[in-house]
Amino acid sequence: MDTMQPKKLIIMNILDILKKYTDEDHRLSQKEIAEILETEYEMKVDRKAVKRNLMNLIEFGYEIEYSEAVRMVKNKKGELEESVILSDFYLVRDFTDSELRLLVDSLLFSKHIPYSQCKELVEKIEGLSNRYFCSKVRHIRNLPENMPQNKELFYTIEVLDEAISKGRQVAFNYNNYGTDKKQYPRKDSEGKAREYVVNPYQMVATNGRYYLVCNSDKYDNPANYRVDRITGIRLLDTPAKPMKKVKGLENGLDLPKHMAEHIYMFSDETERVQFRAKKYIISEIIDWFGKDVKFTDETEDEVTAEVKVSRTAMKFWAMQYAEHITVTSPENLVNDVKNTLQKAMKKYN
């Protein structure tokens, strides 16, 4: 038979009950807390002890809400007197259920976190709420076990975070997938695994992927690398090139602007591009390019849009939305898109 828990654990068990069973929509009375202590923790405690420990938790800094009600009760002399009854106790959460759900969904929709680590993180997030939240998200936890995995991902992020905070360079191998769905490092001219040495500035998430915004010493423009394709990372002792010496980053990294101009995270220079678009895709245009897009020459069905964007990214985007938009400038991009579409048509003919 299990031994009874010592009295000094009462306060910890009450806190555990509040974490598991309460929120703003689910509250417990002192009597209900005492009943759970007896049935689940094998601790028989009277209401006064429950109240005393609840008040101690509040005094220790835990944000516990409750309601007060005045009742008439008999004292030892049999006389009626006012007594304040405390009830409806619940622990105020650091995160609301909707905020936790957003975090869970972000993990489930990510394309770079390995299955086992994603599953573990979801369980940790669930632990930040109570049993009611866990039951609500249980049905969305179908994670794809066959997704490609980079088991070094979290270590890579740790090293990059340290390098960025300390202003130091990193070295790593950069990988591509083979038909066997395994990663293989890119090779140098001698057929050996090529080592990349970069100046790291920021990690960003876009389109379900995690990227490193950085610079290579031999170039003066920014570069972007998929973090989930990095392996064998090393923190170097050499200082990173200051961001102000990188073209386009002289005034620091304007992240929203950078993301809007590099919608597919290509690293070439940005330029002004105009295209004619059907008005029913205006929402998609703003989703991709942000609110800095300029609209002119509006008719009932169409509008001209002007954006500042990576030329390579714009070409890919124009392919994706070929039925709905027509690139009008610059001329070299118009010709590039036209030639690509003609080549694609020949394949289907």
N, C-alpha and C positions, 0 to 999 in steps of 0.2 A: 504494500500500500504506500502511495506517495506521501511524503512528509508535508506538513502544512508549511506554507511560506512564512518567513519571519515578518513581523509587523512593520519593520522599517521599509519593506518593499511596497507598502500600501500606496504611497504617493506615486511611485513609478508605475504601478499597475493602473491607478486611476488615470494617469496621463496616457498610458497605452490605450485604455478604453475610450478616452476622448478622441484620440487619433483614429481609432478604428471605426467608431460608431457614430461620431457626431460631425455635423456641419450646420450651417444656418437653417437647413431644412430638416435636420434630424437632431433633436435635442433630448437630453436625458435628465430625469429628476434624480435627487439624491438616493431615493429608494431604488430606482432602476440601476444606478451605478452600484449600489450595495448588492443587488441581486446578481449582477454580472460578476462582481468580485467573488461571490460565493460559488456560482456555477462554473465559471471558467478558470478562476485563479485559486479556488479552495481557500478563500479568506472570508471569514465571517466578521463583518464590520458594521457597527451601528451608524445611523445617519449623522450623528454629531462628529464622528471620526471622519466620515466622508466629507462633510462640510469643512472641517478644520484643514484637511489636506488640500481641498480645492482652493481654499483661501491662501494656503501656503504657496501653491503653484502660481496663483495670481501675483503674490508678493515677489516670487522669484522671477517674474517677468513674462510668464506665459499669458498670451492674450486669450482669455476665457470669458465669454459673454454669458449672462444669465439674466433671469427676470426676478423681480421682487414682488411679493404680495403680502399685504397685512391681514392677519387673521386674529380672531379672538380665541384664546386658549386658556384653560384653567391652570393656575399656578398650584404650588404645593398646598396652599391654604384653601383651595377650591374656588378661588376668586377668578373671574374673567379678566384677562389683560391682553393688550395688543402684543402680537409677536410677528416679526418679519420672517416670512418663509422664502427661501431662495430655491429656484427651480429652473428648468429649461437650460441646462448647461450645455455649451458647445465650444469647441476649440476653433478659433478664427484661423483660417488657412493662409499660408503665404501665397498660394496660387488658387484661383478659382477653377472649377471643373472645366470651364470652357478654355481657360489658358492651358491647363494640362492636356486637354484633348488636342489643342493646336500643336503642342510639343510632340505628342504621340503621332499625330498625322504627319508632321514634318519628318519624323524618323521613318515612318512607313513608306513615304513617298520618295525618300532619298534613294539615289541609285548607286551610292558609293560605300555605304556602311555594310560590312559583312553580316550575314544572317545572325550568327550567334551573338555578336556584339549589339546588334540592333534589338534583338529579343531581350537581352540583359538590360539595355537602357530603357526599353518600354516598361519592364518590370520595376525598375527603380523609380520611374516617373509615377507609376501606379502607387508606389509606396508613399508618395508625397500626399496622397489623398486617403480616402477611407474605403470601406468595403462596397459602398454604394457606387462609387466611381469605377472601381475595378469591375463590377458586374456590368456596367454600361459599356465599357470598352472591350470586353472579352470577345465580342463577335467580330471585331475589326482586326484581330491579331493574326491574320493569315499572312505570314511572311514567306517570301519566295526563297526556299532553301537552295535552289539551283542557280542563284545569282552569282556572277563572277565575284571573287573575294580577294582582297588584299589584306592579309593578316597584320601587315605593318602599319595600317592606316593610322591608328591612334598614336603609335609611337612617332610616326612622321609628323603628326599635328603637334605633339609635345615639343619636338625638336624645332619645328618651324616657329612655334610660339616663343620659345626661348631665344632663337636667333633674331627674331624681329624685335623683341624687347631689349636685347643686348646690342643690336646693331651689328651683327656679325654675318659672314657669308655661310652658305651651306653647300655641300656637295652631295650628289645623288645620281642614281641610275633612273632613266625614264623608260617606261615599258609600253609595248603594244601587245594586243592579244593575238594569239594564233588560233587556227581553226579548232584546236583542242581546248579552247576557252581558258588557256593558261597565259600568264604574262611572261613576256620575254624582253630583256633590255635591248634598247637600240644599240647598234654596233658603230664603231668608228671605222676609219678607212682600213685598219689592219684586222678587222673582224672581231675585235675585242669589245666588251661591254663599255659603252661610252659613258664617261663621267661628266655630268653637268655641274658647273660651279656658278652660283647665282647670288645676287643681292636680294634677299627677300624683304617685301614691304607690307603685304597684306594678304590675308586669306579671305576669299569671298565665296558665297554660294549662289548659284544661278542655274536654272533649268534642272534642278535635282542633282547638280554636280558641285564639287568643291574645287576651287581653283586657287593657285598661288599667283599673286601679282608680284612680279620681280623684274630683275634686269641682269643681263649677262655683261661682264666687263667689256667685251669686245664690241658691244653695240651701244647705241645711245638712246634706244627706245625701250618701252616696257615689254615684257613677255608674260605670257600666261601659261601655267602648267596645271594639268589635272592632278590634284593631290592624291587621288586613289591610284594613280599610275606611277607614283614615286616609290622607289624601294632603295634600301641600302643608304639611307640618309646619314650624313655626318655633319656635326656642328664644327665649323672651322674657327681658328683663332684670328683670321684676317678680318679687318673691319669691312662692313658693307659700304658700297658706294653711296654717298648721300643722295637722297631722292631728288634734290634740287638740280643734280647734274644729269638727270634723265629727261629726255625730251618729252614734254607733255605732263611731266610731274614736277615741274619747277616750283609750283606753288603748293605742293603737296598733292595727295591723292583725293580727288573729289569723287567719292565712291559712286553715288547715284549717277553722276555724269559719265564716269568711266564705264559703268555697267550698261547705260543706255547707248553708248557709242560702240561698245564691243558685245553685241547681243549674242554672238556665238563664241566669244572670248578669243577671237583671232587677234594677233598682235600688230598688224600693219597699221600705218597711220590713218587717221580719220579724215574725212573730207565731206563737203556739202553735197548731198544727193537729193534730187527732186524726182518724184514719181506721181503719176496720175492714179488715183485709187477710187474704187467704188465706195460710196459713203457708208454702206452697211458693214465695212470692216474698220471703221474709225476706232472702235473700242480695242480691236486687236493691235492697231497701229500704236495707240497710246500705251497698251500693255508692253509692247516690245521696245518702243523708243522713248517712253516717258512723256512728260507734259511740255518738254521744250520743243516738240515738233511744231512746225508752223504750217497752218492751212491757208491756202489762197485759191482764187479762181473757182469758187464753189458754184456748182450747178445743182439741179434737182437730184441728180443721180451720182455725180462724181465731184472730186475735189483734188487739188494739187497739194501734196505734202512735201515739206522740205525738212531733212534731218541731217545731223552730223553723225557719221557712222564709219566704221571700218569698211573699206571698199570690198574686201573679201567677204565679210559678214553680210553686206548688203546684197551681194551676188547670190549667196545661198538663200537669203530671205526672199529675194525676188523669185527664185525658183519655187520656193514653197508656196508663194502667193501669186503664181503666174497667171492664174485665171482671173484674179481680182485687181491686179495693179500693172502699170506699165512704167518702166524707168524712162525718164526723159532727159536727165543729165546727171553726170558729165557724159560726153559723147563716147569716150572710151569704155565706160561701164555699160552704156547702152549696147554697144557693139559686142562686148564680151557676153552679156546676157543673151543677145540674139544668136550668137554663134553656138553657145551652149545649148540653147533650146533647139536649134536646127540639128545639132549632133544627136540630141536625145530623140528627136522625131525620126531620124534615120534608123535608129535601133528598133523602133516600134513599127517601121514600115517593112 
